[in-house]
Amino acid sequence: ISTEIPVRFVLYQNFPNPFNPTTKIKFELPFSGLTKIVIYDILGREVFKMDEFKKAGSYEITFEGSNFASGIYFYSVESGKFKDTKKMVLLK
C-alpha cells in the first residue's frame, strides 16, 4: 500500500478469485470522505457492510467467507460521487 494519493477512484478485482475462505479487496480513493463497502449475495441481500471515513489513499480489506455458502457474491465500494461493483466467487 503506497503513501501516494491516487489520482482517480479505482476498485480492483478481489484476489484470489475464486476464494476459500478469505480474499482481499483493494481500492483507491482520490479524495477523503465517508466510504461504504457492501458485499451482497446473489439474491441481493447484504452479507457485510462497513461505513467509515477514509482519507485519500490506497486501501485493502480482507473478507472472511468461512460462515457463508459457496456461490457468487458482489462487492461494492462507494465514496462521494464514486461507486463501483465487482463480482467474486466463494468455492468451498
N, C-alpha and C positions, 0 to 999 in steps of 0.2 A: 504494500500500500504506500503510495507516494505522498509526499507533503505538498506537492504542487496542486494548485487549484485547477480543476478541469475547465475546459473552455465550452463544453456542451454536456447536456444530460445524456447519460448512457446507462442502459440496463443490459448487462451481459447475460448470455445463456448460462444457466447453472452448470456446475461441474462437480462431480461427474453426472452424466445424464445418459441413460437411466442410472438411478442410485439406489443404494440399500446400505445402511439405514440413514446416512447423512449426505447432504450436498451443500455446496457453497454457492451463495448468490452474491454477485458483485455488482456494484453500481457506482456511478459518479455523479456528483451534484455540482453544478457551476455556481449556485447561489445557496446561501443559508436559508433555512426555513423548516416549517413543520413537514415532516416526511412520513408518509403512511406506506407500510409494507403489508400486503394482504396475500394469503395463499388460499385458493379455492379448490374444492374437489370438482369432479367432472359435472356434478349437479348444480354447481354454483354456490355451494354452502361454504362459508368462511371456516377454515380449519386453523388458521393462525392469523393474528393481527398485531401490528406494532405501530404506534403513533409516537414519534419522538421529534424533538427539534434537533436538526443536524446542521452542522456548519458545512460550508462548501468544502468538498474534498472527495476522496475515494473511500468506499466502504465495502465490507464483505461480511455477510452474516452466514451462520451455519443453521440449516434447517434439519431438525431431527425428525425422521419419519417412522421411528420404531412403533409408535402407537397408532399408525394409520394403515389402511388397507392398500394393497397393491393397486396401481392404476395411474390415470393421468390426472395431473394437478396443474393449476395455473398460478403464477405468481405475478403480482403487480406492485410497482413502485410509483408513488405519486408524490410530487413535491412542487408546490406552486402551480405553474401552468404546465408542468411536465408530467406525463404519465406514459407508462409502457407496461405491457403484459407479455409474458412468455410462458411456454408450456414445458413441463417436466414430467418424467415418468418414474414412479416408485415400483421397483420389482423386488419381490421377496421370494 
